Amino acid sequence: MTPPVFRVDPTEFQGRTVLVTGGTKGAGLAIVQRLAAAGANVVSTARSAPQTPSPGRFVAADLMTAQGVGGLVAALGEDADRLDGLIHVLGGSSAPGGGFAALSDDAWRAELDLNLMPAVRLDRALVPAMVRRGRGVVIHVSSIQRQLPLPESTTAYAAAKAALSTYSKALSKEVGPQGVRVVSVAPGWINTSASQALVSRIAQAQGSDEETARQTILDGLGGIPLGRPAWPEEVAELVTFLASDRAGSIHGAEYRIDGGTVPTA
């Protein structure tokens, strides 16, 4: 299967500046590419530069630290006061398997520092300018694991993403009346290089082929009714819509893109 191709209006985001964290690979890179194709002035950030040419401006920053966030804000210069969109894609998990008892304080802190605190700190630094201007949109990328944690390996990650979703809702109530929209997106399994690497590792550990390993992941999720993971481009399309004027009355909500994995409405 190949990623879908969507029709793009190259002027939709013309004259707008958008910051995307975690924008050098996977869904983050797809979001950067989609917004740039729609005419946005995109600034992407991650610890390492993209391995392939990427549109817009790139700023290297370690957003797991307050110092890294401060450095990014300083590097943005005038853009820090005129952002039209702030999209938080940065996230992931490095915690060991073995369930809750295997999670040390350091493991918990690392998951929170990666999946919650960068958004909290960047919003605190950049959203006040949006409030002063009376416009802007903030999108937090959470995860369906906030509802469907995998106890063996993602308890801390899932808890951090749940905190992110709750924080996002609180922020929406505070800044919505000042003209700033806040929305969250909860992807399920996305077909990225990271997920493919996971499939390969499982296949190697099981002594099986990759199709069997992929089915192992599907079984662990309880199945994906659609029958496949989402493409990064599909996540980017949803995020781009939510960041656009077409979604002008969408605020304080979370949108799942999981092929039907979560079994409740």
C-alpha positions in Angstrom: 0.0 0.0 0.0 1.1 3.6 -0.7 0.2 6.7 1.2 -2.9 8.6 0.0 -2.5 11.9 -2.0 -4.7 14.8 -1.0 -5.7 17.9 -2.9 -4.0 20.9 -1.5 -4.8 24.6 -1.7 -1.4 26.2 -1.9 -2.8 29.6 -0.6 -4.8 28.3 2.4 -2.0 29.2 5.0 -0.4 31.9 3.0 1.0 34.6 5.3 0.8 32.4 8.4 3.6 31.2 10.6 3.3 27.8 12.3 5.7 26.0 14.7 5.8 22.2 14.7 7.6 20.3 17.4 9.0 16.9 16.6 8.8 17.9 13.0 11.7 16.0 11.4 10.2 12.5 11.0 7.0 10.5 11.0 3.7 12.4 11.5 5.6 15.5 12.5 7.5 15.7 9.2 4.2 14.9 7.3 2.6 17.9 9.1 5.5 20.2 8.2 5.3 19.2 4.6 1.5 19.5 4.4 1.4 23.0 6.0 4.3 24.2 3.8 2.4 22.9 0.7 -0.6 25.0 1.8 1.6 28.1 1.9 2.5 28.3 5.6 5.8 29.7 6.9 6.7 26.6 8.9 9.3 26.4 11.6 10.1 22.9 12.8 12.1 21.8 15.8 13.7 18.7 17.2 16.9 17.7 18.8 18.5 16.6 15.5 18.1 18.1 12.0 16.0 16.2 9.5 17.9 13.5 7.5 16.2 14.6 4.3 15.5 18.1 3.0 12.5 19.6 4.7 10.6 22.8 3.9 10.7 25.9 6.0 13.1 26.8 8.8 14.6 24.3 11.3 15.7 25.1 14.8 17.6 22.4 16.8 16.4 22.3 20.5 16.0 19.7 23.3 12.5 20.5 24.5 12.8 18.1 27.4 14.5 20.8 29.4 13.4 24.3 30.4 16.7 25.6 28.9 16.0 24.0 25.6 12.6 25.6 25.4 14.0 28.9 26.3 16.7 28.6 23.6 14.0 27.8 21.0 11.9 30.8 22.0 15.0 33.0 21.7 15.8 31.5 18.3 12.3 32.2 17.0 13.0 35.9 17.3 10.1 38.0 16.0 8.2 34.8 15.0 7.6 34.2 18.7 5.2 37.1 18.8 3.4 36.4 15.6 2.7 32.7 15.5 -0.6 31.7 14.0 -0.3 28.0 15.0 1.6 25.9 17.5 1.5 22.2 16.9 3.0 19.9 19.5 3.9 16.5 17.9 6.9 15.7 20.1 6.5 12.5 22.1 7.5 8.9 22.5 8.4 6.4 25.1 11.8 5.1 26.4 10.5 3.4 29.5 11.4 -0.3 30.0 9.0 -3.1 29.8 8.0 -5.2 32.8 4.9 -3.4 34.1 4.5 -0.8 36.8 7.0 -2.2 39.2 9.8 -1.8 36.6 9.2 2.0 36.4 11.6 4.0 38.5 11.2 7.6 39.4 13.6 8.5 36.6 11.6 6.6 34.1 8.4 8.3 35.1 10.1 11.7 35.0 11.5 11.0 31.5 8.1 10.2 30.1 6.6 13.4 31.6 9.5 15.5 30.4 9.0 14.3 26.9 5.3 14.0 26.6 3.9 16.7 28.8 6.3 19.4 29.9 7.5 20.6 26.4 3.9 21.6 25.6 3.3 23.2 29.0 6.5 25.3 28.7 6.1 26.3 25.1 2.5 27.2 25.6 3.4 29.3 28.6 6.0 31.1 26.5 4.2 31.6 23.2 0.4 31.5 23.8 0.2 34.9 25.6 1.2 36.6 22.4 -1.7 34.8 20.6 -4.0 36.0 23.4 -2.8 39.6 22.9 -3.5 39.4 19.2 -6.8 37.7 19.7 -6.2 34.8 17.4 -4.2 31.6 16.9 -4.6 27.8 17.3 -2.8 25.3 19.5 -2.9 21.6 18.7 -1.6 18.9 21.1 -0.9 15.5 19.8 -1.9 13.0 22.5 -2.5 9.3 22.0 -5.3 6.7 22.2 -3.1 5.1 24.8 -4.4 7.6 27.3 -7.5 5.4 27.1 -6.0 2.1 26.2 -2.6 1.8 28.0 -0.5 -1.3 27.4 0.4 -2.2 31.0 3.5 -4.2 30.0 5.3 -1.3 28.4 3.5 2.0 28.2 2.0 2.8 31.5 4.0 6.0 32.1 3.7 7.1 28.5 -0.1 6.6 28.6 -0.3 8.5 31.9 1.7 11.4 30.5 -0.5 11.6 27.4 -3.6 11.5 29.6 -2.2 14.5 31.5 -1.5 16.2 28.2 -5.1 15.8 27.1 -6.4 17.1 30.4 -4.1 20.0 30.3 -5.2 20.8 26.7 -8.8 20.9 27.8 -8.0 23.2 30.7 -6.1 25.5 28.4 -9.0 25.6 25.9 -11.3 26.9 28.6 -8.9 29.6 29.6 -7.8 31.1 26.3 -10.8 30.3 24.1 -12.7 33.4 25.2 -9.6 35.4 24.0 -9.8 34.1 20.5 -7.3 31.2 20.7 -8.5 27.8 19.7 -7.0 24.7 21.5 -7.6 21.2 20.1 -6.0 17.8 20.7 -5.5 14.8 18.3 -5.2 11.2 19.5 -3.6 8.9 17.0 -3.5 5.2 17.2 -0.9 3.1 15.4 0.7 5.2 12.7 2.7 3.6 9.8 6.0 5.3 10.4 9.7 4.2 10.3 9.5 3.9 14.1 6.6 1.5 13.9 8.2 -0.5 11.2 11.4 -0.8 13.3 9.1 -2.1 16.1 7.7 -4.7 13.8 11.2 -5.8 12.7 12.3 -6.1 16.4 9.3 -8.2 17.3 9.8 -10.4 14.3 13.4 -11.0 15.2 12.6 -11.7 18.8 9.8 -14.1 17.8 11.8 -15.7 15.0 8.8 -15.0 12.8 8.1 -13.0 9.7 7.1 -9.3 9.7 3.4 -10.1 8.9 3.2 -12.3 12.0 4.9 -9.6 14.1 2.5 -6.9 12.8 -0.4 -9.1 13.8 1.0 -9.4 17.3 0.8 -5.6 17.5 -2.7 -5.6 16.2 -3.7 -8.2 18.7 -2.2 -6.2 21.5 -4.3 -3.2 20.5 -7.4 -5.3 20.4 -7.5 -5.0 16.6 -7.9 -2.1 14.2 -11.4 -2.5 12.6 -10.2 -0.6 9.6 -7.5 -3.3 9.2 -4.5 -1.1 8.9 -2.5 1.7 10.7 -2.9 5.3 9.7 -0.5 6.9 7.3 1.4 9.9 8.6 -0.1 11.9 5.7 -3.6 11.1 7.1 -2.6 12.4 10.5 -1.2 15.5 8.8 -4.4 16.1 6.9 -6.5 16.0 10.1 -4.1 18.4 11.9 -4.0 20.8 8.9 -7.8 20.9 8.8 -8.0 21.6 12.5 -5.4 24.3 12.2 -7.3 26.0 9.3 -10.2 28.5 9.2 -12.4 25.6 8.0 -12.3 24.4 11.7 -13.0 27.8 13.1 -15.6 26.7 15.6 -13.8 23.5 16.7 -12.4 24.1 20.1 -11.7 22.2 23.3 -12.2 18.8 21.6 -10.0 15.8 21.0 -10.1 14.0 17.7 -9.1 10.3 17.4 -7.5 8.9 14.3 -7.1 5.2 15.0 -9.1 3.2 12.5 -11.7 2.4 15.1 -9.3 0.9 17.7 -10.9 2.6 20.7 -14.2 0.6 21.1 -16.2 3.4 22.6 -17.6 6.7 21.2 
